[in-house]
């Protein structure tokens, strides 16, 4: 049974006098900024800007930043040997490569030939595919390892329809240079610009390790607005968590990657492509919130409930004293004597009565 102190705590601290709205409507806009220069044998000298490493470019609540790549340049559709690392492509003779049948988890369809190198017993099936097939391994040093200095701008618009209240996480200021110089942190808790490397560290991960094999980070934006106060006091809290949590001894379940290609034609009109297996960090931005505002109806309901509970408490105390204790007849007699004599009774016994009860029981 709740005590008066508990009921007061629920009413005041939990704002039992407010009507609430949890049907939050939200919109997210994101922008990433930063450039990196690289020089590799596959791509040569190259400058990477936001149009190169952010997918999709529209700036949504889910986006991906490339941090590492396996590049297979100058692929064209022709016949070549399937990768020897694919078990279904291993063969001993042509009969093991039925023509027209795709290689399971492979890159193309078999032509009917088994290709073996000199002095090798096993071979691999010849396939029709984009050749040469991808054979490179993931770089141990991330191609875009300096991306930790990139910045992420998160703009969040919210609306609580019950109270017709709208807000954004961008600080309301007339200083046009504020967003060009601020960065989220203890000194700027309301700045919506986050350093990429710092966000990764807040999840308990190492940036270079995550950049090498990829990962998934969830950014939770929580709004808890007391609309009885000034709107300027309604501000979000941010929480960061790695969602593809690595498990000991199981590196397969962690990381994030996918493939995409860039196509072109040579002077003869032959189509080529550069295949890229991209590793990187996927961000999922989620928004939750509630708003509360004084309303007379929940106030009356909660006050009445508290008063009713106090009456119920007195009733149960009387019930125990009258019917369940060893000398209940003493309390019952006193209770009914008070009622008959017209004395003021509040449903409880006095200290003197309890002392007399103890004397009788002794």
GUKELO-349585 format. One record per residue (C-alpha): chain; residue number from 1; x, y, z negated; residue in three letters. Coordinates in nm, 3 decimals, decimal comma. Last residue first. Example, Ala and Ser with C-alpha at 12.3 -4.5 7.8 and 13.67 -1.06 7.14 Angstrom:
mol A	seq 2	xx 1,367	yy -0,106	zz -0,714	type SER
mol A	seq 1	xx 1,230	yy -0,450	zz -0,780	type ALA
//
This chain:
mol A	seq 362	xx 0,008	yy -0,909	zz -2,899	type UNK
mol A	seq 361	xx -0,269	yy -0,872	zz -2,640	type UNK
mol A	seq 360	xx -0,463	yy -0,640	zz -2,873	type UNK
mol A	seq 359	xx -0,159	yy -0,422	zz -2,936	type UNK
mol A	seq 358	xx -0,080	yy -0,403	zz -2,561	type UNK
mol A	seq 357	xx -0,436	yy -0,289	zz -2,491	type UNK
mol A	seq 356	xx -0,411	yy -0,026	zz -2,766	type UNK
mol A	seq 355	xx -0,095	yy 0,109	zz -2,600	type UNK
mol A	seq 354	xx -0,275	yy 0,112	zz -2,263	type UNK
mol A	seq 353	xx -0,562	yy 0,307	zz -2,416	type UNK
mol A	seq 352	xx -0,324	yy 0,561	zz -2,574	type UNK
mol A	seq 351	xx -0,151	yy 0,616	zz -2,237	type UNK
mol A	seq 350	xx -0,484	yy 0,689	zz -2,075	type UNK
mol A	seq 349	xx -0,671	yy 0,459	zz -1,837	type UNK
mol A	seq 348	xx -0,751	yy 0,527	zz -1,471	type UNK
mol A	seq 347	xx -1,069	yy 0,561	zz -1,259	type UNK
mol A	seq 346	xx -1,089	yy 0,937	zz -1,291	type UNK
mol A	seq 345	xx -1,333	yy 0,954	zz -1,575	type UNK
mol A	seq 344	xx -1,496	yy 1,259	zz -1,728	type UNK
mol A	seq 343	xx -1,712	yy 1,151	zz -2,022	type UNK
mol A	seq 342	xx -2,076	yy 1,078	zz -1,955	type UNK
mol A	seq 341	xx -2,102	yy 0,842	zz -2,254	type UNK
mol A	seq 340	xx -2,223	yy 0,557	zz -2,032	type UNK
mol A	seq 339	xx -1,936	yy 0,590	zz -1,779	type UNK
mol A	seq 338	xx -1,674	yy 0,619	zz -2,052	type UNK
mol A	seq 337	xx -1,815	yy 0,313	zz -2,233	type UNK
mol A	seq 336	xx -1,810	yy 0,123	zz -1,901	type UNK
mol A	seq 335	xx -1,438	yy 0,177	zz -1,853	type UNK
mol A	seq 334	xx -1,352	yy 0,113	zz -2,218	type UNK
mol A	seq 333	xx -1,538	yy -0,219	zz -2,214	type UNK
mol A	seq 332	xx -1,384	yy -0,325	zz -1,882	type UNK
mol A	seq 331	xx -1,037	yy -0,233	zz -2,013	type UNK
mol A	seq 330	xx -1,084	yy -0,453	zz -2,319	type UNK
mol A	seq 329	xx -1,253	yy -0,734	zz -2,123	type UNK
mol A	seq 328	xx -0,949	yy -0,755	zz -1,892	type UNK
mol A	seq 327	xx -0,742	yy -0,911	zz -2,169	type UNK
mol A	seq 326	xx -0,556	yy -1,164	zz -1,950	type UNK
mol A	seq 325	xx -0,541	yy -0,945	zz -1,637	type UNK
mol A	seq 324	xx -0,742	yy -1,033	zz -1,325	type UNK
mol A	seq 323	xx -1,096	yy -0,894	zz -1,340	type UNK
mol A	seq 322	xx -1,111	yy -0,542	zz -1,483	type UNK
mol A	seq 321	xx -0,746	yy -0,437	zz -1,457	type UNK
mol A	seq 320	xx -0,702	yy -0,577	zz -1,105	type UNK
mol A	seq 319	xx -1,025	yy -0,425	zz -0,970	type UNK
mol A	seq 318	xx -0,954	yy -0,090	zz -1,134	type UNK
mol A	seq 317	xx -0,616	yy -0,073	zz -0,959	type UNK
mol A	seq 316	xx -0,785	yy -0,171	zz -0,632	type UNK
mol A	seq 315	xx -1,038	yy 0,114	zz -0,660	type UNK
mol A	seq 314	xx -0,771	yy 0,372	zz -0,747	type UNK
mol A	seq 313	xx -0,574	yy 0,281	zz -0,436	type UNK
mol A	seq 312	xx -0,885	yy 0,298	zz -0,219	type UNK
mol A	seq 311	xx -0,942	yy 0,654	zz -0,336	type UNK
mol A	seq 310	xx -0,583	yy 0,754	zz -0,250	type UNK
mol A	seq 309	xx -0,622	yy 0,584	zz 0,089	type UNK
mol A	seq 308	xx -0,930	yy 0,792	zz 0,161	type UNK
mol A	seq 307	xx -0,744	yy 1,115	zz 0,086	type UNK
mol A	seq 306	xx -0,462	yy 1,016	zz 0,318	type UNK
mol A	seq 305	xx -0,701	yy 0,915	zz 0,595	type UNK
mol A	seq 304	xx -0,886	yy 1,246	zz 0,560	type UNK
mol A	seq 303	xx -0,560	yy 1,439	zz 0,597	type UNK
mol A	seq 302	xx -0,462	yy 1,229	zz 0,899	type UNK
mol A	seq 301	xx -0,799	yy 1,273	zz 1,074	type UNK
mol A	seq 300	xx -0,822	yy 1,644	zz 0,994	type UNK
mol A	seq 299	xx -0,474	yy 1,713	zz 1,135	type UNK
mol A	seq 298	xx -0,534	yy 1,487	zz 1,436	type UNK
mol A	seq 297	xx -0,839	yy 1,706	zz 1,521	type UNK
mol A	seq 296	xx -0,692	yy 2,049	zz 1,438	type UNK
mol A	seq 295	xx -0,419	yy 2,028	zz 1,698	type UNK
mol A	seq 294	xx -0,061	yy 2,146	zz 1,661	type UNK
mol A	seq 293	xx 0,165	yy 2,058	zz 1,955	type UNK
mol A	seq 292	xx 0,384	yy 1,760	zz 2,039	type UNK
mol A	seq 291	xx 0,587	yy 1,666	zz 2,345	type UNK
mol A	seq 290	xx 0,735	yy 1,332	zz 2,443	type UNK
mol A	seq 289	xx 1,015	yy 1,224	zz 2,671	type UNK
mol A	seq 288	xx 1,188	yy 0,972	zz 2,890	type UNK
mol A	seq 287	xx 1,414	yy 1,023	zz 3,193	type UNK
mol A	seq 286	xx 1,634	yy 0,765	zz 3,368	type UNK
mol A	seq 285	xx 1,939	yy 0,835	zz 3,585	type UNK
mol A	seq 284	xx 2,091	yy 0,525	zz 3,746	type UNK
mol A	seq 283	xx 2,450	yy 0,581	zz 3,859	type UNK
mol A	seq 282	xx 2,641	yy 0,334	zz 4,077	type UNK
mol A	seq 281	xx 3,017	yy 0,339	zz 4,050	type UNK
mol A	seq 280	xx 3,237	yy 0,213	zz 4,329	type UNK
mol A	seq 279	xx 3,359	yy -0,065	zz 4,551	type UNK
mol A	seq 278	xx 3,305	yy -0,030	zz 4,924	type UNK
mol A	seq 277	xx 3,366	yy -0,304	zz 5,179	type UNK
mol A	seq 276	xx 3,428	yy -0,108	zz 5,496	type UNK
mol A	seq 275	xx 3,398	yy -0,237	zz 5,852	type UNK
mol A	seq 274	xx 3,532	yy -0,017	zz 6,131	type UNK
mol A	seq 273	xx 3,333	yy -0,072	zz 6,448	type UNK
mol A	seq 272	xx 3,382	yy -0,130	zz 6,816	type UNK
mol A	seq 271	xx 3,149	yy -0,114	zz 7,117	type UNK
mol A	seq 270	xx 3,301	yy -0,148	zz 7,463	type UNK
mol A	seq 269	xx 3,209	yy 0,147	zz 7,685	type UNK
mol A	seq 268	xx 3,530	yy 0,139	zz 7,889	type UNK
mol A	seq 267	xx 3,652	yy 0,461	zz 7,727	type UNK
mol A	seq 266	xx 3,612	yy 0,308	zz 7,381	type UNK
mol A	seq 265	xx 3,291	yy 0,297	zz 7,185	type UNK
mol A	seq 264	xx 3,220	yy 0,384	zz 6,818	type UNK
mol A	seq 263	xx 3,056	yy 0,239	zz 6,507	type UNK
mol A	seq 262	xx 3,111	yy 0,305	zz 6,136	type UNK
mol A	seq 261	xx 3,032	yy 0,014	zz 5,907	type UNK
mol A	seq 260	xx 2,884	yy -0,062	zz 5,564	type UNK
mol A	seq 259	xx 2,953	yy -0,319	zz 5,297	type UNK
mol A	seq 258	xx 2,852	yy -0,342	zz 4,930	type UNK
mol A	seq 257	xx 3,017	yy -0,336	zz 4,589	type UNK
mol A	seq 256	xx 2,944	yy -0,335	zz 4,215	type UNK
mol A	seq 255	xx 3,133	yy -0,482	zz 3,922	type UNK
mol A	seq 254	xx 3,045	yy -0,737	zz 3,658	type UNK
mol A	seq 253	xx 2,888	yy -1,082	zz 3,683	type UNK
mol A	seq 252	xx 3,190	yy -1,244	zz 3,849	type UNK
mol A	seq 251	xx 3,434	yy -1,139	zz 3,573	type UNK
mol A	seq 250	xx 3,306	yy -1,401	zz 3,332	type UNK
mol A	seq 249	xx 3,560	yy -1,505	zz 3,067	type UNK
mol A	seq 248	xx 3,437	yy -1,247	zz 2,818	type UNK
mol A	seq 247	xx 3,124	yy -1,066	zz 2,944	type UNK
mol A	seq 246	xx 3,137	yy -0,733	zz 3,125	type UNK
mol A	seq 245	xx 2,837	yy -0,505	zz 3,082	type UNK
mol A	seq 244	xx 2,679	yy -0,418	zz 3,415	type UNK
mol A	seq 243	xx 2,463	yy -0,148	zz 3,251	type UNK
mol A	seq 242	xx 2,737	yy 0,076	zz 3,115	type UNK
mol A	seq 241	xx 2,564	yy 0,323	zz 2,885	type UNK
mol A	seq 240	xx 2,541	yy 0,701	zz 2,855	type UNK
mol A	seq 239	xx 2,291	yy 0,899	zz 2,646	type UNK
mol A	seq 238	xx 2,195	yy 1,262	zz 2,702	type UNK
mol A	seq 237	xx 1,973	yy 1,476	zz 2,479	type UNK
mol A	seq 236	xx 1,735	yy 1,728	zz 2,631	type UNK
mol A	seq 235	xx 1,633	yy 2,076	zz 2,517	type UNK
mol A	seq 234	xx 1,309	yy 2,223	zz 2,382	type UNK
mol A	seq 233	xx 1,435	yy 2,497	zz 2,150	type UNK
mol A	seq 232	xx 1,406	yy 2,759	zz 2,427	type UNK
mol A	seq 231	xx 1,033	yy 2,685	zz 2,439	type UNK
mol A	seq 230	xx 0,991	yy 2,853	zz 2,095	type UNK
mol A	seq 229	xx 0,842	yy 2,627	zz 1,830	type UNK
mol A	seq 228	xx 0,492	yy 2,480	zz 1,804	type UNK
mol A	seq 227	xx 0,580	yy 2,304	zz 2,130	type UNK
mol A	seq 226	xx 0,802	yy 2,055	zz 1,948	type UNK
mol A	seq 225	xx 0,978	yy 1,887	zz 2,240	type UNK
mol A	seq 224	xx 1,158	yy 1,553	zz 2,236	type UNK
mol A	seq 223	xx 1,318	yy 1,509	zz 2,580	type UNK
mol A	seq 222	xx 1,556	yy 1,217	zz 2,638	type UNK
mol A	seq 221	xx 1,783	yy 1,189	zz 2,944	type UNK
mol A	seq 220	xx 1,934	yy 0,841	zz 2,982	type UNK
mol A	seq 219	xx 2,234	yy 0,802	zz 3,213	type UNK
mol A	seq 218	xx 2,288	yy 0,439	zz 3,315	type UNK
mol A	seq 217	xx 2,623	yy 0,335	zz 3,457	type UNK
mol A	seq 216	xx 2,682	yy 0,051	zz 3,704	type UNK
mol A	seq 215	xx 3,026	yy -0,081	zz 3,797	type UNK
mol A	seq 214	xx 3,295	yy -0,099	zz 4,060	type UNK
mol A	seq 213	xx 3,594	yy -0,328	zz 4,103	type UNK
mol A	seq 212	xx 3,894	yy -0,091	zz 4,103	type UNK
mol A	seq 211	xx 3,710	yy 0,223	zz 3,989	type UNK
mol A	seq 210	xx 3,590	yy 0,042	zz 3,677	type UNK
mol A	seq 209	xx 3,946	yy -0,048	zz 3,577	type UNK
mol A	seq 208	xx 4,075	yy 0,301	zz 3,657	type UNK
mol A	seq 207	xx 3,791	yy 0,461	zz 3,458	type UNK
mol A	seq 206	xx 3,834	yy 0,258	zz 3,140	type UNK
mol A	seq 205	xx 3,504	yy 0,173	zz 2,975	type UNK
mol A	seq 204	xx 3,344	yy 0,263	zz 2,640	type UNK
mol A	seq 203	xx 3,035	yy 0,418	zz 2,801	type UNK
mol A	seq 202	xx 3,155	yy 0,765	zz 2,698	type UNK
mol A	seq 201	xx 3,479	yy 0,694	zz 2,886	type UNK
mol A	seq 200	xx 3,287	yy 0,659	zz 3,214	type UNK
mol A	seq 199	xx 3,115	yy 0,995	zz 3,159	type UNK
mol A	seq 198	xx 3,453	yy 1,156	zz 3,087	type UNK
mol A	seq 197	xx 3,602	yy 1,027	zz 3,412	type UNK
mol A	seq 196	xx 3,310	yy 1,168	zz 3,612	type UNK
mol A	seq 195	xx 3,315	yy 1,516	zz 3,457	type UNK
mol A	seq 194	xx 2,959	yy 1,627	zz 3,384	type UNK
mol A	seq 193	xx 2,769	yy 1,943	zz 3,483	type UNK
mol A	seq 192	xx 2,428	yy 1,999	zz 3,321	type UNK
mol A	seq 191	xx 2,557	yy 2,256	zz 3,064	type UNK
mol A	seq 190	xx 2,333	yy 2,250	zz 2,757	type UNK
mol A	seq 189	xx 2,585	yy 2,101	zz 2,513	type UNK
mol A	seq 188	xx 2,855	yy 2,352	zz 2,617	type UNK
mol A	seq 187	xx 3,117	yy 2,362	zz 2,338	type UNK
mol A	seq 186	xx 3,060	yy 1,999	zz 2,236	type UNK
mol A	seq 185	xx 3,070	yy 1,888	zz 2,600	type UNK
mol A	seq 184	xx 2,910	yy 1,940	zz 2,940	type UNK
mol A	seq 183	xx 3,119	yy 2,156	zz 3,172	type UNK
mol A	seq 182	xx 3,085	yy 2,529	zz 3,234	type UNK
mol A	seq 181	xx 3,270	yy 2,739	zz 3,494	type UNK
mol A	seq 180	xx 3,065	yy 2,752	zz 3,812	type UNK
mol A	seq 179	xx 2,736	yy 2,691	zz 3,629	type UNK
mol A	seq 178	xx 2,785	yy 3,005	zz 3,418	type UNK
mol A	seq 177	xx 2,900	yy 3,234	zz 3,701	type UNK
mol A	seq 176	xx 2,550	yy 3,365	zz 3,776	type UNK
mol A	seq 175	xx 2,508	yy 3,480	zz 3,415	type UNK
mol A	seq 174	xx 2,137	yy 3,561	zz 3,384	type UNK
mol A	seq 173	xx 2,080	yy 3,257	zz 3,165	type UNK
mol A	seq 172	xx 1,813	yy 2,991	zz 3,116	type UNK
mol A	seq 171	xx 2,025	yy 2,680	zz 3,060	type UNK
mol A	seq 170	xx 1,959	yy 2,409	zz 3,318	type UNK
mol A	seq 169	xx 1,773	yy 2,113	zz 3,164	type UNK
mol A	seq 168	xx 1,446	yy 2,227	zz 3,316	type UNK
mol A	seq 167	xx 1,108	yy 2,294	zz 3,156	type UNK
mol A	seq 166	xx 0,736	yy 2,275	zz 3,222	type UNK
mol A	seq 165	xx 0,438	yy 2,283	zz 2,984	type UNK
mol A	seq 164	xx 0,077	yy 2,242	zz 3,097	type UNK
mol A	seq 163	xx -0,002	yy 2,101	zz 2,752	type UNK
mol A	seq 162	xx -0,158	yy 1,774	zz 2,870	type UNK
mol A	seq 161	xx 0,046	yy 1,783	zz 3,192	type UNK
mol A	seq 160	xx 0,392	yy 1,765	zz 3,028	type UNK
mol A	seq 159	xx 0,631	yy 1,868	zz 3,308	type UNK
mol A	seq 158	xx 1,000	yy 1,800	zz 3,362	type UNK
mol A	seq 157	xx 1,267	yy 1,923	zz 3,606	type UNK
mol A	seq 156	xx 1,613	yy 1,769	zz 3,576	type UNK
mol A	seq 155	xx 1,925	yy 1,902	zz 3,749	type UNK
mol A	seq 154	xx 2,230	yy 1,677	zz 3,722	type UNK
mol A	seq 153	xx 2,561	yy 1,815	zz 3,854	type UNK
mol A	seq 152	xx 2,831	yy 1,549	zz 3,869	type UNK
mol A	seq 151	xx 3,197	yy 1,654	zz 3,870	type UNK
mol A	seq 150	xx 3,497	yy 1,480	zz 4,025	type UNK
mol A	seq 149	xx 3,811	yy 1,460	zz 3,810	type UNK
mol A	seq 148	xx 3,779	yy 1,083	zz 3,769	type UNK
mol A	seq 147	xx 3,794	yy 1,060	zz 4,149	type UNK
mol A	seq 146	xx 4,172	yy 1,036	zz 4,128	type UNK
mol A	seq 145	xx 4,151	yy 0,659	zz 4,175	type UNK
mol A	seq 144	xx 4,006	yy 0,702	zz 4,522	type UNK
mol A	seq 143	xx 4,195	yy 0,413	zz 4,683	type UNK
mol A	seq 142	xx 4,187	yy 0,217	zz 4,359	type UNK
mol A	seq 141	xx 4,521	yy 0,048	zz 4,278	type UNK
mol A	seq 140	xx 4,464	yy -0,328	zz 4,273	type UNK
mol A	seq 139	xx 4,342	yy -0,310	zz 4,631	type UNK
mol A	seq 138	xx 4,069	yy -0,570	zz 4,702	type UNK
mol A	seq 137	xx 4,185	yy -0,837	zz 4,941	type UNK
mol A	seq 136	xx 4,183	yy -0,823	zz 5,320	type UNK
mol A	seq 135	xx 4,044	yy -1,101	zz 5,538	type UNK
mol A	seq 134	xx 3,740	yy -0,943	zz 5,702	type UNK
mol A	seq 133	xx 3,681	yy -1,106	zz 6,038	type UNK
mol A	seq 132	xx 3,874	yy -1,004	zz 6,349	type UNK
mol A	seq 131	xx 3,630	yy -1,004	zz 6,511	type UNK
mol A	seq 130	xx 3,264	yy -0,916	zz 6,477	type UNK
mol A	seq 129	xx 3,121	yy -1,260	zz 6,537	type UNK
mol A	seq 128	xx 3,118	yy -1,562	zz 6,763	type UNK
mol A	seq 127	xx 3,279	yy -1,836	zz 6,560	type UNK
mol A	seq 126	xx 3,566	yy -2,086	zz 6,585	type UNK
mol A	seq 125	xx 3,554	yy -2,336	zz 6,304	type UNK
mol A	seq 124	xx 3,847	yy -2,360	zz 6,069	type UNK
mol A	seq 123	xx 4,129	yy -2,613	zz 6,061	type UNK
mol A	seq 122	xx 4,251	yy -2,899	zz 5,849	type UNK
mol A	seq 121	xx 4,548	yy -3,123	zz 5,927	type UNK
mol A	seq 120	xx 4,795	yy -2,843	zz 5,989	type UNK
mol A	seq 119	xx 5,126	yy -2,899	zz 6,170	type UNK
mol A	seq 118	xx 5,046	yy -2,619	zz 6,417	type UNK
mol A	seq 117	xx 4,724	yy -2,433	zz 6,350	type UNK
mol A	seq 116	xx 4,385	yy -2,584	zz 6,384	type UNK
mol A	seq 115	xx 4,078	yy -2,436	zz 6,554	type UNK
mol A	seq 114	xx 3,764	yy -2,650	zz 6,555	type UNK
mol A	seq 113	xx 3,543	yy -2,567	zz 6,852	type UNK
mol A	seq 112	xx 3,165	yy -2,585	zz 6,878	type UNK
mol A	seq 111	xx 3,095	yy -2,211	zz 6,907	type UNK
mol A	seq 110	xx 2,992	yy -2,163	zz 6,544	type UNK
mol A	seq 109	xx 2,784	yy -1,861	zz 6,440	type UNK
mol A	seq 108	xx 2,917	yy -1,558	zz 6,250	type UNK
mol A	seq 107	xx 3,065	yy -1,404	zz 5,934	type UNK
mol A	seq 106	xx 3,030	yy -1,669	zz 5,666	type UNK
mol A	seq 105	xx 2,815	yy -1,727	zz 5,358	type UNK
mol A	seq 104	xx 2,701	yy -2,050	zz 5,533	type UNK
mol A	seq 103	xx 2,849	yy -2,054	zz 5,883	type UNK
mol A	seq 102	xx 2,573	yy -2,012	zz 6,138	type UNK
mol A	seq 101	xx 2,490	yy -2,303	zz 6,373	type UNK
mol A	seq 100	xx 2,502	yy -2,219	zz 6,744	type UNK
mol A	seq 99	xx 2,755	yy -2,488	zz 6,827	type UNK
mol A	seq 98	xx 2,805	yy -2,773	zz 6,576	type UNK
mol A	seq 97	xx 3,150	yy -2,726	zz 6,415	type UNK
mol A	seq 96	xx 3,241	yy -3,054	zz 6,243	type UNK
mol A	seq 95	xx 3,224	yy -3,238	zz 6,575	type UNK
mol A	seq 94	xx 3,513	yy -3,021	zz 6,696	type UNK
mol A	seq 93	xx 3,758	yy -3,184	zz 6,456	type UNK
mol A	seq 92	xx 3,885	yy -3,162	zz 6,098	type UNK
mol A	seq 91	xx 3,680	yy -2,862	zz 5,981	type UNK
mol A	seq 90	xx 3,668	yy -2,586	zz 5,717	type UNK
mol A	seq 89	xx 3,403	yy -2,319	zz 5,789	type UNK
mol A	seq 88	xx 3,163	yy -2,423	zz 5,512	type UNK
mol A	seq 87	xx 3,433	yy -2,368	zz 5,249	type UNK
mol A	seq 86	xx 3,493	yy -1,998	zz 5,336	type UNK
mol A	seq 85	xx 3,850	yy -1,895	zz 5,244	type UNK
mol A	seq 84	xx 3,978	yy -2,008	zz 5,585	type UNK
mol A	seq 83	xx 3,805	yy -1,708	zz 5,745	type UNK
mol A	seq 82	xx 3,637	yy -1,797	zz 6,073	type UNK
mol A	seq 81	xx 3,856	yy -1,818	zz 6,381	type UNK
mol A	seq 80	xx 3,775	yy -1,582	zz 6,667	type UNK
mol A	seq 79	xx 3,517	yy -1,526	zz 6,940	type UNK
mol A	seq 78	xx 3,392	yy -1,182	zz 7,048	type UNK
mol A	seq 77	xx 3,193	yy -0,886	zz 6,912	type UNK
mol A	seq 76	xx 3,438	yy -0,608	zz 6,828	type UNK
mol A	seq 75	xx 3,620	yy -0,504	zz 6,510	type UNK
mol A	seq 74	xx 3,869	yy -0,220	zz 6,528	type UNK
mol A	seq 73	xx 3,933	yy -0,167	zz 6,156	type UNK
mol A	seq 72	xx 3,878	yy -0,391	zz 5,851	type UNK
mol A	seq 71	xx 3,896	yy -0,166	zz 5,543	type UNK
mol A	seq 70	xx 3,867	yy -0,292	zz 5,184	type UNK
mol A	seq 69	xx 3,776	yy 0,010	zz 4,977	type UNK
mol A	seq 68	xx 3,786	yy 0,163	zz 4,627	type UNK
mol A	seq 67	xx 3,621	yy 0,454	zz 4,443	type UNK
mol A	seq 66	xx 3,296	yy 0,513	zz 4,634	type UNK
mol A	seq 65	xx 3,035	yy 0,709	zz 4,438	type UNK
mol A	seq 64	xx 2,679	yy 0,571	zz 4,439	type UNK
mol A	seq 63	xx 2,345	yy 0,738	zz 4,372	type UNK
mol A	seq 62	xx 2,018	yy 0,676	zz 4,190	type UNK
mol A	seq 61	xx 1,822	yy 0,980	zz 4,063	type UNK
mol A	seq 60	xx 1,858	yy 1,140	zz 4,406	type UNK
mol A	seq 59	xx 2,114	yy 1,367	zz 4,571	type UNK
mol A	seq 58	xx 2,036	yy 1,353	zz 4,944	type UNK
mol A	seq 57	xx 2,380	yy 1,214	zz 5,039	type UNK
mol A	seq 56	xx 2,294	yy 0,852	zz 4,966	type UNK
mol A	seq 55	xx 2,568	yy 0,745	zz 4,908	type UNK
mol A	seq 54	xx 2,856	yy 0,970	zz 4,798	type UNK
mol A	seq 53	xx 3,210	yy 0,902	zz 4,927	type UNK
mol A	seq 52	xx 3,238	yy 1,063	zz 5,271	type UNK
mol A	seq 51	xx 2,994	yy 1,357	zz 5,253	type UNK
mol A	seq 50	xx 3,137	yy 1,448	zz 4,911	type UNK
mol A	seq 49	xx 3,487	yy 1,498	zz 5,049	type UNK
mol A	seq 48	xx 3,766	yy 1,257	zz 5,141	type UNK
mol A	seq 47	xx 4,068	yy 1,389	zz 5,328	type UNK
mol A	seq 46	xx 4,245	yy 1,132	zz 5,542	type UNK
mol A	seq 45	xx 4,593	yy 1,046	zz 5,656	type UNK
mol A	seq 44	xx 4,600	yy 0,700	zz 5,811	type UNK
mol A	seq 43	xx 4,289	yy 0,485	zz 5,788	type UNK
mol A	seq 42	xx 4,421	yy 0,128	zz 5,793	type UNK
mol A	seq 41	xx 4,784	yy 0,202	zz 5,704	type UNK
mol A	seq 40	xx 4,681	yy 0,433	zz 5,420	type UNK
mol A	seq 39	xx 4,727	yy 0,804	zz 5,338	type UNK
mol A	seq 38	xx 4,476	yy 0,957	zz 5,096	type UNK
mol A	seq 37	xx 4,363	yy 1,313	zz 5,007	type UNK
mol A	seq 36	xx 4,083	yy 1,356	zz 4,751	type UNK
mol A	seq 35	xx 3,801	yy 1,613	zz 4,724	type UNK
mol A	seq 34	xx 3,549	yy 1,697	zz 4,450	type UNK
mol A	seq 33	xx 3,181	yy 1,778	zz 4,396	type UNK
mol A	seq 32	xx 2,878	yy 1,561	zz 4,326	type UNK
mol A	seq 31	xx 2,520	yy 1,689	zz 4,336	type UNK
mol A	seq 30	xx 2,211	yy 1,544	zz 4,174	type UNK
mol A	seq 29	xx 1,841	yy 1,638	zz 4,177	type UNK
mol A	seq 28	xx 1,598	yy 1,461	zz 3,943	type UNK
mol A	seq 27	xx 1,221	yy 1,502	zz 3,908	type UNK
mol A	seq 26	xx 1,006	yy 1,426	zz 3,605	type UNK
mol A	seq 25	xx 0,645	yy 1,393	zz 3,492	type UNK
mol A	seq 24	xx 0,615	yy 1,294	zz 3,125	type UNK
mol A	seq 23	xx 0,300	yy 1,114	zz 3,017	type UNK
mol A	seq 22	xx 0,413	yy 1,104	zz 2,653	type UNK
mol A	seq 21	xx 0,186	yy 1,383	zz 2,527	type UNK
mol A	seq 20	xx 0,125	yy 1,436	zz 2,156	type UNK
mol A	seq 19	xx -0,135	yy 1,609	zz 1,934	type UNK
mol A	seq 18	xx 0,026	yy 1,738	zz 1,619	type UNK
mol A	seq 17	xx -0,070	yy 1,729	zz 1,248	type UNK
mol A	seq 16	xx 0,096	yy 1,389	zz 1,200	type UNK
mol A	seq 15	xx 0,429	yy 1,558	zz 1,262	type UNK
mol A	seq 14	xx 0,648	yy 1,257	zz 1,183	type UNK
mol A	seq 13	xx 0,830	yy 1,462	zz 0,919	type UNK
mol A	seq 12	xx 0,518	yy 1,629	zz 0,779	type UNK
mol A	seq 11	xx 0,233	yy 1,376	zz 0,796	type UNK
mol A	seq 10	xx 0,445	yy 1,061	zz 0,783	type UNK
mol A	seq 9	xx 0,651	yy 1,194	zz 0,492	type UNK
mol A	seq 8	xx 0,336	yy 1,306	zz 0,306	type UNK
mol A	seq 7	xx 0,186	yy 0,958	zz 0,345	type UNK
mol A	seq 6	xx 0,504	yy 0,800	zz 0,213	type UNK
mol A	seq 5	xx 0,512	yy 1,035	zz -0,090	type UNK
mol A	seq 4	xx 0,147	yy 0,963	zz -0,162	type UNK
mol A	seq 3	xx 0,235	yy 0,589	zz -0,170	type UNK
mol A	seq 2	xx 0,145	yy 0,338	zz 0,099	type UNK
mol A	seq 1	xx 0,000	yy 0,000	zz 0,000	type UNK
//
